[in-house]
Amino acid sequence: MQAEVIVNSQAKEDLWNALLDAEMNDVYWSHEAQRHGSRDRVLAATAAIVSSGTVLALFASFPNVGKAVVLLSSVVSIIHAAFFHTGRLKQVAILAARWRELAIEYRSLWSSFRNKDIAESKVWSNSQSISRREKSIDESAFRVNEGRLRMAQDQVLIARGLKHE
């Protein structure tokens, strides 16, 4: 009986930690997807405006300013293409969606576990299945910002009532 209680307690703790981790990643990658999308739109609009014939015509009487505007247009276009291309935006959106999906599954499993709607052996096997999918998520294409990650952790802890502002 004592070993069963320890296993159950450990499984409960592991599931709780996995839930918090998934929720934190959901918050973090959702914010990152929004941030990347916003930057993409700003850079695309800036490149379009700065490279338009109308803007260049405004500076026709000031050749050096016109050259600077053309240079700025080129730099913005290069930055946009290098860092905010469609593939990269799609990758971060997929990361956010996958973490959202896992967080929802962990929440559902945690709720079933707490309400005793599911056998503990089933909780363990479902948790392991979710965990295997979690391990397949590849975040290596993106640098994780520790400050924004801590903000995501704090947001989850506050939402769960585990941390006071």
N, C-alpha and C positions, 0 to 999 in steps of 0.2 A: 504494500500500500504506500509506503514512504517513497519508494522509487517512482511510482506512478504520479504522486503529487509533485515531485521534483521535475519530472519530465513535463507534466502539464504546465507547471509554473514557468519552465524554460521556454516551452512552445508559446505560451501566452506572451512572454517578454519578447521573444523573437518576432512574433507576429506584430506586436505593438511597435517595435523599432522599425520593422519593414514598412509598416503603414506610415509612420512619421517620415521616414526617408522618402517614400514614394510621394507623399504630399509635398514635401520640401522640393523635390525635383520637379513636380508638377508646377508649383508656383514659380520656381526659378526659370525653367525652360519656357514656360508661357510668357513670362516677362521678357526673356531674351528674344523670343519670336516676335513679340510686339515691338521691341526696341529695334531689331533688325529690319522689320517691315517699315517702321517709321523712318529710319535712316535711309532705306532704299527709296522711299517716296520723296524725301527731301532732296537727296542727291540726284535722282532722275529729273525732278522738276527744275532743280538748279541748272543741271546740264542742258536741259531743253531751253530754258530761258536765256541763259548766257550764250548759247550757241545759235540763237535765233537771228535771222537777218535783221529784224527790227532793232535789236539791241546793238548789233554791229553798225547799223545805219546811224544810230544816235551818236556814235563816237567817230563818224566818218571824218569830221573836221579835226579830231584829235588822234592822230595816227598812233602815238605811243599808248594811249589809253585803249584804243582798239586792239593793239597787239597784246596788251595785258589781259583784255577780256578774252581774246582767243586762247591765250595761254591758260587762263583760269578755266575756260571751258574744257580744254584738253585734260588738265589735271583732274577736274571733277569727273570727267568721263572715265578716265583711267581708274581712279579710286572706286568709282561705282562698279565698273566692270570687274575689278580685281576682288573686291571685298563683299559686294552685295549682289552677286549674280544670282540668277534664278535658282540654280542648283543649290547654292548655299542657303538661300531663303527656304527652299523646300526641305533641306536637311534639318534645319532648326525647327521648322513647323512639324516635321515628323517626330522629332525628339519630344517636343511638347505634347503631341497627341499620344505618343506611346506612354509617357509618364502619366498623363491624365488617365489613360485606360487602366494602367496598373494601380494608380491611387484609388480609382473607383472599385476595382476588384478587391484590393486590400480592405477598403472601408466596408464593403459588403461582407467579406469574410470575417472581419472583426465584429461586425454587428451580429452575424450568425453565431459566432463563438460566444459573445457576451450574453446573447439571449438563449443560448443552448439549443438553437434551432438545428444544429448540425453536430454529428458525432465528432469527437475530438480527433479520431483517426482520419476522418474526412477533412477536417481543418488542416491537419498536418500535410496530407497529400496535396490539397489545393494550394496551400502556402508554398510547397516545394515547386509546384507547377508554375505558379506566378513568379517565384524567385528565379527559376531557370530562364524564363522570358526576360526578366529584368537584367540578368547577366549578359544577355545578347544585345543590349542597347549599347551602341558605340558612340560615345561623346568625344572621341579623340580629335575630331575635325575642329573642335571649338575649344578655346581657352576659357576655363572657368574663372570667373571673377569672384575672388574670395569675399569681397565686401558685399556684392549683390547676393551671393550664396548665403552669407550670414543674415542678410535682411530677409531672405526667403525662409530661413530656419526660424527666425524670430516671428515672422508672420504666422507660420504654422503653430508655433508654440503658444502664441497669444490667442489664436483662434481656438485652440484646444484647451485654453485656460491653464496652461502650464507655465506661463511667464507673464509677469505683470509689467506694464509699461512704466 
